[in-house]
Amino acid sequence: MVPAGGVADEAPCPCGLGERYGACCGRLHRGEGRAATAEQLMRSRYSAFAVVDAAHLLRTWHPGTRPAHLELDPDLRWLRLDVLAVERGGFLDAEGVVEFRAVSRGPGGRGVLHERSRFTREEGRWVYLDGDVR
């Protein structure tokens, strides 16, 4: 199956865990499950940027900080995700922080996003609250 973002389920998942997209972040993008940890949600959100899935990003954003609408740049290619640190955000936690570095390439050249993202549980599911760009 090839979703709207153009990534086949059999392709490597953009999140970098080495799994196939369909069994990894693809199932979360399709709403076939919920992220079990803050890190898993962060990886699925990175993959959503990579496959240009704004709906997943909006769906997993805290209602208090979520923008009214989100337009992704289809010319921006996300190339690599490095998770640098994880604080809390586990199965029994109510909040967590994931620090990461994401490499992209666009019309203007190579870019690097370094962020400490904060996550919280909202009605039993992990959501992105906000981030501190470094």
N, CA, C and O atoms as CSV, one atom per row, in Angstrom:
chain,resi,resn,atom,element,x,y,z
A,1,MET,N,N,0.845,-1.189,0.000
A,1,MET,CA,C,0.000,0.000,0.000
A,1,MET,C,C,0.882,1.241,0.000
A,1,MET,O,O,1.875,1.293,0.725
A,2,VAL,N,N,0.532,2.238,-0.803
A,2,VAL,CA,C,1.271,3.496,-0.849
A,2,VAL,C,C,0.348,4.608,-0.365
A,2,VAL,O,O,-0.642,4.913,-1.030
A,3,PRO,N,N,0.657,5.233,0.803
A,3,PRO,CA,C,-0.180,6.297,1.328
A,3,PRO,C,C,-0.004,7.591,0.545
A,3,PRO,O,O,0.795,7.668,-0.389
A,4,ALA,N,N,-0.772,8.613,0.946
A,4,ALA,CA,C,-0.745,9.899,0.255
A,4,ALA,C,C,0.664,10.488,0.186
A,4,ALA,O,O,1.001,11.158,-0.790
A,5,GLY,N,N,1.490,10.250,1.201
A,5,GLY,CA,C,2.842,10.793,1.219
A,5,GLY,C,C,3.790,10.105,0.262
A,5,GLY,O,O,4.928,10.545,0.092
A,6,GLY,N,N,3.335,9.019,-0.374
A,6,GLY,CA,C,4.145,8.357,-1.378
A,6,GLY,C,C,5.144,7.344,-0.851
A,6,GLY,O,O,6.033,6.930,-1.595
A,7,VAL,N,N,5.033,6.925,0.411
A,7,VAL,CA,C,5.951,5.935,0.974
A,7,VAL,C,C,5.225,4.593,1.045
A,7,VAL,O,O,4.166,4.487,1.663
A,8,ALA,N,N,5.794,3.582,0.418
A,8,ALA,CA,C,5.202,2.248,0.449
A,8,ALA,C,C,5.382,1.628,1.827
A,8,ALA,O,O,6.384,1.879,2.497
A,9,ASP,N,N,4.427,0.827,2.248
A,9,ASP,CA,C,4.510,0.155,3.541
A,9,ASP,C,C,5.782,-0.672,3.683
A,9,ASP,O,O,6.290,-0.837,4.792
A,10,GLU,N,N,6.304,-1.195,2.574
A,10,GLU,CA,C,7.492,-2.043,2.599
A,10,GLU,C,C,8.795,-1.242,2.677
A,10,GLU,O,O,9.852,-1.814,2.941
A,11,ALA,N,N,8.732,0.063,2.453
A,11,ALA,CA,C,9.935,0.910,2.473
A,11,ALA,C,C,10.432,1.083,3.904
A,11,ALA,O,O,9.656,0.957,4.851
A,12,PRO,N,N,11.721,1.372,4.066
A,12,PRO,CA,C,12.235,1.664,5.412
A,12,PRO,C,C,11.516,2.876,6.000
A,12,PRO,O,O,11.252,3.853,5.300
A,13,CYS,N,N,11.208,2.803,7.274
A,13,CYS,CA,C,10.527,3.919,7.925
A,13,CYS,C,C,11.491,5.096,8.063
A,13,CYS,O,O,12.650,4.902,8.428
A,14,PRO,N,N,11.029,6.310,7.776
A,14,PRO,CA,C,11.903,7.480,7.897
A,14,PRO,C,C,12.422,7.724,9.313
A,14,PRO,O,O,13.428,8.412,9.485
A,15,CYS,N,N,11.750,7.169,10.336
A,15,CYS,CA,C,12.140,7.455,11.722
A,15,CYS,C,C,13.503,6.888,12.099
A,15,CYS,O,O,14.080,7.290,13.109
A,16,GLY,N,N,14.024,5.960,11.301
A,16,GLY,CA,C,15.374,5.467,11.531
A,16,GLY,C,C,15.510,4.250,12.419
A,16,GLY,O,O,16.635,3.860,12.733
A,17,LEU,N,N,14.423,3.632,12.838
A,17,LEU,CA,C,14.526,2.463,13.707
A,17,LEU,C,C,14.842,1.177,12.966
A,17,LEU,O,O,15.123,0.152,13.587
A,18,GLY,N,N,14.796,1.225,11.633
A,18,GLY,CA,C,15.116,0.040,10.847
A,18,GLY,C,C,13.921,-0.838,10.534
A,18,GLY,O,O,14.086,-1.903,9.939
A,19,GLU,N,N,12.735,-0.428,10.911
A,19,GLU,CA,C,11.519,-1.184,10.623
A,19,GLU,C,C,10.949,-0.738,9.272
A,19,GLU,O,O,11.378,0.272,8.715
A,20,ARG,N,N,9.997,-1.485,8.763
A,20,ARG,CA,C,9.268,-1.103,7.557
A,20,ARG,C,C,8.230,-0.049,7.932
A,20,ARG,O,O,7.631,-0.113,9.006
A,21,TYR,N,N,8.022,0.912,7.050
A,21,TYR,CA,C,7.112,2.027,7.306
A,21,TYR,C,C,5.720,1.551,7.735
A,21,TYR,O,O,5.166,2.075,8.701
A,22,GLY,N,N,5.160,0.587,7.048
A,22,GLY,CA,C,3.807,0.133,7.348
A,22,GLY,C,C,3.638,-0.428,8.745
A,22,GLY,O,O,2.577,-0.270,9.348
A,23,ALA,N,N,4.661,-1.078,9.269
A,23,ALA,CA,C,4.600,-1.679,10.597
A,23,ALA,C,C,5.099,-0.739,11.684
A,23,ALA,O,O,4.943,-1.026,12.871
A,24,CYS,N,N,5.689,0.363,11.295
A,24,CYS,CA,C,6.276,1.301,12.251
A,24,CYS,C,C,5.395,2.558,12.314
A,24,CYS,O,O,4.293,2.507,12.859
A,25,CYS,N,N,5.856,3.652,11.776
A,25,CYS,CA,C,5.115,4.917,11.846
A,25,CYS,C,C,3.892,4.941,10.935
A,25,CYS,O,O,2.941,5.672,11.209
A,26,GLY,N,N,3.896,4.167,9.871
A,26,GLY,CA,C,2.762,4.150,8.954
A,26,GLY,C,C,1.459,3.774,9.641
A,26,GLY,O,O,0.414,4.359,9.356
A,27,ARG,N,N,1.515,2.802,10.544
A,27,ARG,CA,C,0.288,2.395,11.236
A,27,ARG,C,C,-0.226,3.510,12.136
A,27,ARG,O,O,-1.437,3.665,12.295
A,28,LEU,N,N,0.673,4.286,12.724
A,28,LEU,CA,C,0.252,5.425,13.549
A,28,LEU,C,C,-0.321,6.528,12.662
A,28,LEU,O,O,-1.312,7.164,13.021
A,29,HIS,N,N,0.298,6.752,11.510
A,29,HIS,CA,C,-0.210,7.766,10.579
A,29,HIS,C,C,-1.616,7.410,10.104
A,29,HIS,O,O,-2.437,8.299,9.877
A,30,ARG,N,N,-1.894,6.138,9.955
A,30,ARG,CA,C,-3.213,5.686,9.508
A,30,ARG,C,C,-4.224,5.616,10.657
A,30,ARG,O,O,-5.398,5.322,10.430
A,31,GLY,N,N,-3.778,5.884,11.885
A,31,GLY,CA,C,-4.672,5.824,13.041
A,31,GLY,C,C,-4.940,4.414,13.521
A,31,GLY,O,O,-5.952,4.163,14.176
A,32,GLU,N,N,-4.033,3.474,13.201
A,32,GLU,CA,C,-4.210,2.071,13.585
A,32,GLU,C,C,-3.548,1.750,14.922
A,32,GLU,O,O,-3.266,0.588,15.214
A,33,GLY,N,N,-3.310,2.745,15.705
A,33,GLY,CA,C,-2.693,2.556,17.006
A,33,GLY,C,C,-2.270,3.898,17.558
A,33,GLY,O,O,-2.368,4.928,16.891
A,34,ARG,N,N,-1.797,3.862,18.788
A,34,ARG,CA,C,-1.304,5.065,19.458
A,34,ARG,C,C,0.146,4.847,19.853
A,34,ARG,O,O,0.580,3.721,20.095
A,35,ALA,N,N,0.879,5.941,19.913
A,35,ALA,CA,C,2.262,5.870,20.378
A,35,ALA,C,C,2.270,5.453,21.849
A,35,ALA,O,O,1.519,6.000,22.657
A,36,ALA,N,N,3.107,4.499,22.188
A,36,ALA,CA,C,3.198,4.002,23.562
A,36,ALA,C,C,4.090,4.877,24.430
A,36,ALA,O,O,3.957,4.885,25.654
A,37,THR,N,N,5.006,5.619,23.797
A,37,THR,CA,C,5.940,6.469,24.530
A,37,THR,C,C,6.062,7.815,23.826
A,37,THR,O,O,5.668,7.968,22.670
A,38,ALA,N,N,6.612,8.780,24.546
A,38,ALA,CA,C,6.853,10.101,23.947
A,38,ALA,C,C,7.840,9.990,22.792
A,38,ALA,O,O,7.672,10.663,21.775
A,39,GLU,N,N,8.862,9.157,22.930
A,39,GLU,CA,C,9.828,8.992,21.845
A,39,GLU,C,C,9.162,8.394,20.605
A,39,GLU,O,O,9.443,8.824,19.487
A,40,GLN,N,N,8.297,7.425,20.789
A,40,GLN,CA,C,7.618,6.831,19.634
A,40,GLN,C,C,6.745,7.877,18.933
A,40,GLN,O,O,6.671,7.898,17.705
A,41,LEU,N,N,6.090,8.737,19.705
A,41,LEU,CA,C,5.286,9.791,19.088
A,41,LEU,C,C,6.183,10.770,18.347
A,41,LEU,O,O,5.864,11.179,17.231
A,42,MET,N,N,7.308,11.150,18.956
A,42,MET,CA,C,8.218,12.082,18.294
A,42,MET,C,C,8.722,11.491,16.980
A,42,MET,O,O,8.792,12.197,15.974
A,43,ARG,N,N,9.070,10.217,16.977
A,43,ARG,CA,C,9.536,9.570,15.746
A,43,ARG,C,C,8.426,9.545,14.687
A,43,ARG,O,O,8.694,9.751,13.503
A,44,SER,N,N,7.192,9.296,15.110
A,44,SER,CA,C,6.089,9.282,14.145
A,44,SER,C,C,5.836,10.680,13.592
A,44,SER,O,O,5.443,10.826,12.434
A,45,ARG,N,N,6.055,11.700,14.402
A,45,ARG,CA,C,5.873,13.078,13.935
A,45,ARG,C,C,6.993,13.447,12.947
A,45,ARG,O,O,6.730,14.091,11.932
A,46,TYR,N,N,8.224,13.049,13.236
A,46,TYR,CA,C,9.305,13.270,12.275
A,46,TYR,C,C,8.960,12.585,10.949
A,46,TYR,O,O,9.105,13.177,9.880
A,47,SER,N,N,8.507,11.343,11.030
A,47,SER,CA,C,8.139,10.615,9.811
A,47,SER,C,C,6.992,11.301,9.078
A,47,SER,O,O,6.939,11.280,7.849
A,48,ALA,N,N,6.079,11.904,9.823
A,48,ALA,CA,C,4.974,12.626,9.186
A,48,ALA,C,C,5.505,13.826,8.394
A,48,ALA,O,O,5.002,14.122,7.310
A,49,PHE,N,N,6.505,14.507,8.921
A,49,PHE,CA,C,7.139,15.581,8.139
A,49,PHE,C,C,7.772,15.000,6.880
A,49,PHE,O,O,7.671,15.581,5.800
A,50,ALA,N,N,8.425,13.850,7.029
A,50,ALA,CA,C,9.129,13.231,5.900
A,50,ALA,C,C,8.183,12.778,4.796
A,50,ALA,O,O,8.532,12.847,3.617
A,51,VAL,N,N,6.981,12.314,5.164
A,51,VAL,CA,C,6.031,11.834,4.152
A,51,VAL,C,C,4.947,12.868,3.845
A,51,VAL,O,O,3.992,12.584,3.123
A,52,VAL,N,N,5.106,14.070,4.402
A,52,VAL,CA,C,4.197,15.211,4.181
A,52,VAL,C,C,2.768,14.854,4.619
A,52,VAL,O,O,1.821,14.943,3.836
A,53,ASP,N,N,2.640,14.451,5.882
A,53,ASP,CA,C,1.354,14.078,6.478
A,53,ASP,C,C,0.979,15.097,7.555
A,53,ASP,O,O,1.159,14.835,8.744
A,54,ALA,N,N,0.467,16.240,7.150
A,54,ALA,CA,C,0.088,17.298,8.090
A,54,ALA,C,C,-1.043,16.852,9.014
A,54,ALA,O,O,-1.108,17.296,10.160
A,55,ALA,N,N,-1.932,15.987,8.538
A,55,ALA,CA,C,-3.058,15.527,9.359
A,55,ALA,C,C,-2.564,14.822,10.622
A,55,ALA,O,O,-3.103,15.047,11.706
A,56,HIS,N,N,-1.540,13.967,10.491
A,56,HIS,CA,C,-1.004,13.275,11.672
A,56,HIS,C,C,-0.380,14.283,12.629
A,56,HIS,O,O,-0.555,14.174,13.842
A,57,LEU,N,N,0.336,15.250,12.104
A,57,LEU,CA,C,0.965,16.266,12.956
A,57,LEU,C,C,-0.093,17.031,13.745
A,57,LEU,O,O,0.058,17.219,14.952
A,58,LEU,N,N,-1.140,17.464,13.096
A,58,LEU,CA,C,-2.201,18.207,13.781
A,58,LEU,C,C,-2.935,17.324,14.793
A,58,LEU,O,O,-3.276,17.782,15.884
A,59,ARG,N,N,-3.175,16.080,14.440
A,59,ARG,CA,C,-3.892,15.141,15.307
A,59,ARG,C,C,-3.106,14.839,16.584
A,59,ARG,O,O,-3.699,14.533,17.619
A,60,THR,N,N,-1.774,14.923,16.517
A,60,THR,CA,C,-0.939,14.566,17.668
A,60,THR,C,C,-0.359,15.796,18.371
A,60,THR,O,O,0.597,15.682,19.138
A,61,TRP,N,N,-0.932,16.956,18.111
A,61,TRP,CA,C,-0.493,18.218,18.711
A,61,TRP,C,C,-1.454,18.567,19.840
A,61,TRP,O,O,-2.665,18.413,19.680
A,62,HIS,N,N,-0.954,19.027,20.957
A,62,HIS,CA,C,-1.799,19.419,22.091
A,62,HIS,C,C,-2.779,20.501,21.650
A,62,HIS,O,O,-2.376,21.453,20.982
A,63,PRO,N,N,-4.057,20.377,22.008
A,63,PRO,CA,C,-5.046,21.359,21.556
A,63,PRO,C,C,-4.751,22.789,21.997
A,63,PRO,O,O,-5.192,23.737,21.347
A,64,GLY,N,N,-4.011,22.959,23.091
A,64,GLY,CA,C,-3.687,24.298,23.576
A,64,GLY,C,C,-2.573,24.988,22.814
A,64,GLY,O,O,-2.435,26.208,22.898
A,65,THR,N,N,-1.779,24.235,22.075
A,65,THR,CA,C,-0.651,24.823,21.329
A,65,THR,C,C,-0.712,24.533,19.836
A,65,THR,O,O,0.124,25.025,19.078
A,66,ARG,N,N,-1.674,23.753,19.409
A,66,ARG,CA,C,-1.806,23.353,18.007
A,66,ARG,C,C,-2.218,24.553,17.144
A,66,ARG,O,O,-3.119,25.305,17.516
A,67,PRO,N,N,-1.558,24.731,15.993
A,67,PRO,CA,C,-1.984,25.798,15.073
A,67,PRO,C,C,-3.321,25.428,14.413
A,67,PRO,O,O,-3.699,24.258,14.360
A,68,ALA,N,N,-4.007,26.425,13.927
A,68,ALA,CA,C,-5.298,26.185,13.268
A,68,ALA,C,C,-5.128,25.359,12.002
A,68,ALA,O,O,-5.993,24.556,11.651
A,69,HIS,N,N,-4.021,25.561,11.328
A,69,HIS,CA,C,-3.756,24.776,10.112
A,69,HIS,C,C,-2.248,24.718,9.900
A,69,HIS,O,O,-1.504,25.556,10.410
A,70,LEU,N,N,-1.821,23.744,9.160
A,70,LEU,CA,C,-0.399,23.505,8.965
A,70,LEU,C,C,-0.149,23.165,7.510
A,70,LEU,O,O,-0.774,22.260,6.955
A,71,GLU,N,N,0.763,23.891,6.899
A,71,GLU,CA,C,1.112,23.617,5.511
A,71,GLU,C,C,2.576,23.211,5.460
A,71,GLU,O,O,3.453,23.981,5.854
A,72,LEU,N,N,2.840,22.013,4.979
A,72,LEU,CA,C,4.201,21.500,4.905
A,72,LEU,C,C,4.800,21.816,3.540
A,72,LEU,O,O,4.089,21.885,2.537
A,73,ASP,N,N,6.103,22.004,3.518
A,73,ASP,CA,C,6.817,22.305,2.284
A,73,ASP,C,C,7.163,20.999,1.570
A,73,ASP,O,O,8.013,20.253,2.056
A,74,PRO,N,N,6.540,20.703,0.447
A,74,PRO,CA,C,6.817,19.442,-0.257
A,74,PRO,C,C,8.215,19.401,-0.877
A,74,PRO,O,O,8.675,18.329,-1.273
A,75,ASP,N,N,8.900,20.546,-0.969
A,75,ASP,CA,C,10.253,20.578,-1.519
A,75,ASP,C,C,11.320,20.318,-0.461
A,75,ASP,O,O,12.501,20.197,-0.788
A,76,LEU,N,N,10.916,20.233,0.797
A,76,LEU,CA,C,11.852,19.976,1.882
A,76,LEU,C,C,11.911,18.467,2.119
A,76,LEU,O,O,10.884,17.844,2.389
A,77,ARG,N,N,13.092,17.884,2.022
A,77,ARG,CA,C,13.291,16.443,2.220
A,77,ARG,C,C,13.984,16.212,3.559
A,77,ARG,O,O,15.076,16.727,3.804
A,78,TRP,N,N,13.342,15.440,4.411
A,78,TRP,CA,C,13.926,15.091,5.701
A,78,TRP,C,C,14.764,13.834,5.508
A,78,TRP,O,O,14.264,12.806,5.053
A,79,LEU,N,N,16.044,13.928,5.858
A,79,LEU,CA,C,17.014,12.893,5.527
A,79,LEU,C,C,17.407,11.979,6.679
A,79,LEU,O,O,17.682,10.799,6.465
A,80,ARG,N,N,17.436,12.511,7.900
A,80,ARG,CA,C,17.936,11.696,9.017
A,80,ARG,C,C,17.442,12.260,10.340
A,80,ARG,O,O,17.328,13.472,10.519
A,81,LEU,N,N,17.155,11.355,11.254
A,81,LEU,CA,C,16.752,11.713,12.607
A,81,LEU,C,C,17.729,11.077,13.586
A,81,LEU,O,O,18.007,9.880,13.511
A,82,ASP,N,N,18.242,11.879,14.497
A,82,ASP,CA,C,19.094,11.384,15.579
A,82,ASP,C,C,18.443,11.769,16.899
A,82,ASP,O,O,18.298,12.956,17.192
A,83,VAL,N,N,18.050,10.791,17.693
A,83,VAL,CA,C,17.518,11.054,19.026
A,83,VAL,C,C,18.723,11.186,19.954
A,83,VAL,O,O,19.537,10.270,20.069
A,84,LEU,N,N,18.823,12.342,20.615
A,84,LEU,CA,C,19.985,12.637,21.453
A,84,LEU,C,C,19.758,12.327,22.923
A,84,LEU,O,O,20.686,11.925,23.624
A,85,ALA,N,N,18.527,12.511,23.397
A,85,ALA,CA,C,18.221,12.255,24.811
A,85,ALA,C,C,16.721,12.067,24.977
A,85,ALA,O,O,15.918,12.652,24.249
A,86,VAL,N,N,16.362,11.239,25.950
A,86,VAL,CA,C,14.956,11.018,26.294
A,86,VAL,C,C,14.847,11.120,27.811
A,86,VAL,O,O,15.575,10.452,28.545
A,87,GLU,N,N,13.926,11.968,28.268
A,87,GLU,CA,C,13.669,12.124,29.700
A,87,GLU,C,C,12.215,11.774,29.953
A,87,GLU,O,O,11.311,12.396,29.394
A,88,ARG,N,N,11.994,10.786,30.788
A,88,ARG,CA,C,10.648,10.302,31.083
A,88,ARG,C,C,9.927,9.945,29.779
A,88,ARG,O,O,10.571,9.553,28.806
A,89,GLY,N,N,8.615,10.074,29.753
A,89,GLY,CA,C,7.879,9.781,28.526
A,89,GLY,C,C,7.608,8.312,28.307
A,89,GLY,O,O,7.299,7.891,27.192
A,90,GLY,N,N,7.723,7.520,29.375
A,90,GLY,CA,C,7.497,6.084,29.264
A,90,GLY,C,C,6.044,5.692,29.480
A,90,GLY,O,O,5.155,6.542,29.533
A,91,PHE,N,N,5.825,4.407,29.602
A,91,PHE,CA,C,4.482,3.847,29.716
A,91,PHE,C,C,3.690,4.400,30.899
A,91,PHE,O,O,2.475,4.570,30.801
A,92,LEU,N,N,4.364,4.683,32.012
A,92,LEU,CA,C,3.668,5.125,33.219
A,92,LEU,C,C,3.802,6.627,33.479
A,92,LEU,O,O,3.284,7.125,34.479
A,93,ASP,N,N,4.480,7.347,32.605
A,93,ASP,CA,C,4.708,8.780,32.799
A,93,ASP,C,C,3.560,9.608,32.229
A,93,ASP,O,O,2.828,9.165,31.345
A,94,ALA,N,N,3.424,10.822,32.760
A,94,ALA,CA,C,2.414,11.763,32.269
A,94,ALA,C,C,3.023,12.814,31.347
A,94,ALA,O,O,2.309,13.511,30.626
A,95,GLU,N,N,4.349,12.919,31.378
A,95,GLU,CA,C,5.033,13.879,30.515
A,95,GLU,C,C,6.408,13.348,30.159
A,95,GLU,O,O,6.920,12.426,30.795
A,96,GLY,N,N,6.995,13.940,29.137
A,96,GLY,CA,C,8.319,13.512,28.704
A,96,GLY,C,C,8.955,14.545,27.804
A,96,GLY,O,O,8.288,15.434,27.274
A,97,VAL,N,N,10.264,14.410,27.640
A,97,VAL,CA,C,11.046,15.304,26.789
A,97,VAL,C,C,11.910,14.439,25.884
A,97,VAL,O,O,12.527,13.474,26.334
A,98,VAL,N,N,11.947,14.793,24.611
A,98,VAL,CA,C,12.812,14.103,23.655
A,98,VAL,C,C,13.633,15.162,22.937
A,98,VAL,O,O,13.091,16.069,22.305
A,99,GLU,N,N,14.950,15.031,23.043
A,99,GLU,CA,C,15.848,15.939,22.332
A,99,GLU,C,C,16.336,15.229,21.077
A,99,GLU,O,O,16.752,14.071,21.128
A,100,PHE,N,N,16.281,15.927,19.958
A,100,PHE,CA,C,16.661,15.307,18.699
A,100,PHE,C,C,17.318,16.302,17.767
A,100,PHE,O,O,17.248,17.517,17.951
A,101,ARG,N,N,17.956,15.739,16.765
A,101,ARG,CA,C,18.521,16.514,15.662
A,101,ARG,C,C,17.997,15.884,14.377
A,101,ARG,O,O,18.106,14.674,14.182
A,102,ALA,N,N,17.425,16.716,13.496
A,102,ALA,CA,C,16.880,16.234,12.223
A,102,ALA,C,C,17.557,16.992,11.086
A,102,ALA,O,O,17.668,18.218,11.110
A,103,VAL,N,N,17.999,16.240,10.101
A,103,VAL,CA,C,18.710,16.816,8.954
A,103,VAL,C,C,17.758,16.843,7.763
A,103,VAL,O,O,17.054,15.873,7.484
A,104,SER,N,N,17.757,17.974,7.071
A,104,SER,CA,C,16.888,18.130,5.896
A,104,SER,C,C,17.675,18.745,4.748
A,104,SER,O,O,18.779,19.260,4.927
A,105,ARG,N,N,17.076,18.677,3.567
A,105,ARG,CA,C,17.635,19.337,2.389
A,105,ARG,C,C,16.464,19.945,1.631
A,105,ARG,O,O,15.452,19.289,1.383
A,106,GLY,N,N,16.622,21.201,1.271
A,106,GLY,CA,C,15.596,21.911,0.521
A,106,GLY,C,C,16.237,22.739,-0.571
A,106,GLY,O,O,17.436,22.621,-0.822
A,107,PRO,N,N,15.446,23.578,-1.222
A,107,PRO,CA,C,15.981,24.422,-2.295
A,107,PRO,C,C,17.155,25.301,-1.846
A,107,PRO,O,O,18.029,25.639,-2.644
A,108,GLY,N,N,17.160,25.663,-0.565
A,108,GLY,CA,C,18.240,26.503,-0.036
A,108,GLY,C,C,19.440,25.734,0.463
A,108,GLY,O,O,20.393,26.338,0.954
A,109,GLY,N,N,19.422,24.406,0.351
A,109,GLY,CA,C,20.546,23.590,0.817
A,109,GLY,C,C,20.188,22.772,2.042
A,109,GLY,O,O,19.017,22.542,2.346
A,110,ARG,N,N,21.229,22.340,2.734
A,110,ARG,CA,C,21.094,21.462,3.895
A,110,ARG,C,C,20.684,22.265,5.120
A,110,ARG,O,O,21.114,23.403,5.307
A,111,GLY,N,N,19.844,21.655,5.950
A,111,GLY,CA,C,19.435,22.276,7.205
A,111,GLY,C,C,19.467,21.275,8.334
A,111,GLY,O,O,19.367,20.068,8.111
A,112,VAL,N,N,19.609,21.779,9.556
A,112,VAL,CA,C,19.593,20.931,10.744
A,112,VAL,C,C,18.660,21.567,11.767
A,112,VAL,O,O,18.798,22.743,12.103
A,113,LEU,N,N,17.721,20.786,12.252
A,113,LEU,CA,C,16.817,21.223,13.313
A,113,LEU,C,C,17.216,20.477,14.580
A,113,LEU,O,O,17.209,19.247,14.612
A,114,HIS,N,N,17.563,21.226,15.623
A,114,HIS,CA,C,17.912,20.654,16.920
A,114,HIS,C,C,16.864,21.162,17.903
A,114,HIS,O,O,16.748,22.367,18.126
A,115,GLU,N,N,16.104,20.247,18.488
A,115,GLU,CA,C,14.991,20.649,19.347
A,115,GLU,C,C,14.871,19.747,20.560
A,115,GLU,O,O,15.167,18.554,20.500
A,116,ARG,N,N,14.431,20.341,21.667
A,116,ARG,CA,C,13.983,19.591,22.852
A,116,ARG,C,C,12.467,19.713,22.865
A,116,ARG,O,O,11.916,20.769,23.174
A,117,SER,N,N,11.806,18.621,22.526
A,117,SER,CA,C,10.347,18.614,22.420
A,117,SER,C,C,9.730,18.127,23.722
A,117,SER,O,O,10.211,17.177,24.338
A,118,ARG,N,N,8.658,18.796,24.127
A,118,ARG,CA,C,7.923,18.391,25.329
A,118,ARG,C,C,6.626,17.703,24.916
A,118,ARG,O,O,5.919,18.157,24.016
A,119,PHE,N,N,6.338,16.606,25.591
A,119,PHE,CA,C,5.149,15.812,25.330
A,119,PHE,C,C,4.380,15.622,26.618
A,119,PHE,O,O,4.957,15.622,27.706
A,120,THR,N,N,3.085,15.461,26.493
A,120,THR,CA,C,2.231,15.205,27.642
A,120,THR,C,C,1.133,14.237,27.231
A,120,THR,O,O,0.861,14.048,26.046
A,121,ARG,N,N,0.514,13.634,28.224
A,121,ARG,CA,C,-0.633,12.764,27.924
A,121,ARG,C,C,-1.903,13.602,27.995
A,121,ARG,O,O,-2.115,14.354,28.946
A,122,GLU,N,N,-2.722,13.464,26.997
A,122,GLU,CA,C,-4.009,14.150,26.915
A,122,GLU,C,C,-5.056,13.079,26.661
A,122,GLU,O,O,-5.065,12.443,25.607
A,123,GLU,N,N,-5.931,12.887,27.627
A,123,GLU,CA,C,-6.964,11.854,27.519
A,123,GLU,C,C,-6.363,10.483,27.194
A,123,GLU,O,O,-6.893,9.742,26.366
A,124,GLY,N,N,-5.261,10.161,27.852
A,124,GLY,CA,C,-4.647,8.850,27.725
A,124,GLY,C,C,-3.718,8.641,26.547
A,124,GLY,O,O,-3.182,7.546,26.373
A,125,ARG,N,N,-3.513,9.671,25.730
A,125,ARG,CA,C,-2.609,9.505,24.574
A,125,ARG,C,C,-1.533,10.585,24.595
A,125,ARG,O,O,-1.748,11.700,25.071
A,126,TRP,N,N,-0.380,10.222,24.068
A,126,TRP,CA,C,0.722,11.174,23.995
A,126,TRP,C,C,0.445,12.225,22.920
A,126,TRP,O,O,-0.020,11.910,21.825
A,127,VAL,N,N,0.744,13.486,23.260
A,127,VAL,CA,C,0.633,14.582,22.308
A,127,VAL,C,C,1.849,15.493,22.463
A,127,VAL,O,O,2.437,15.602,23.539
A,128,TYR,N,N,2.205,16.139,21.360
A,128,TYR,CA,C,3.299,17.119,21.347
A,128,TYR,C,C,2.788,18.402,21.963
A,128,TYR,O,O,1.751,18.918,21.545
A,129,LEU,N,N,3.498,18.929,22.953
A,129,LEU,CA,C,3.105,20.177,23.604
A,129,LEU,C,C,3.807,21.366,22.965
A,129,LEU,O,O,3.157,22.280,22.457
A,130,ASP,N,N,5.133,21.352,22.991
A,130,ASP,CA,C,5.918,22.429,22.381
A,130,ASP,C,C,7.382,22.008,22.362
A,130,ASP,O,O,7.741,20.929,22.835
A,131,GLY,N,N,8.212,22.873,21.812
A,131,GLY,CA,C,9.630,22.544,21.716
A,131,GLY,C,C,10.512,23.768,21.840
A,131,GLY,O,O,10.109,24.891,21.538
A,132,ASP,N,N,11.711,23.519,22.289
A,132,ASP,CA,C,12.739,24.550,22.411
A,132,ASP,C,C,13.778,24.274,21.327
A,132,ASP,O,O,14.546,23.317,21.417
A,133,VAL,N,N,13.788,25.121,20.307
A,133,VAL,CA,C,14.746,24.955,19.205
A,133,VAL,C,C,16.092,25.468,19.664
A,133,VAL,O,O,16.200,26.577,20.189
A,134,ARG,N,N,17.115,24.661,19.467
A,134,ARG,CA,C,18.471,24.997,19.915
A,134,ARG,C,C,19.272,25.625,18.807
A,134,ARG,O,O,20.436,25.971,19.007
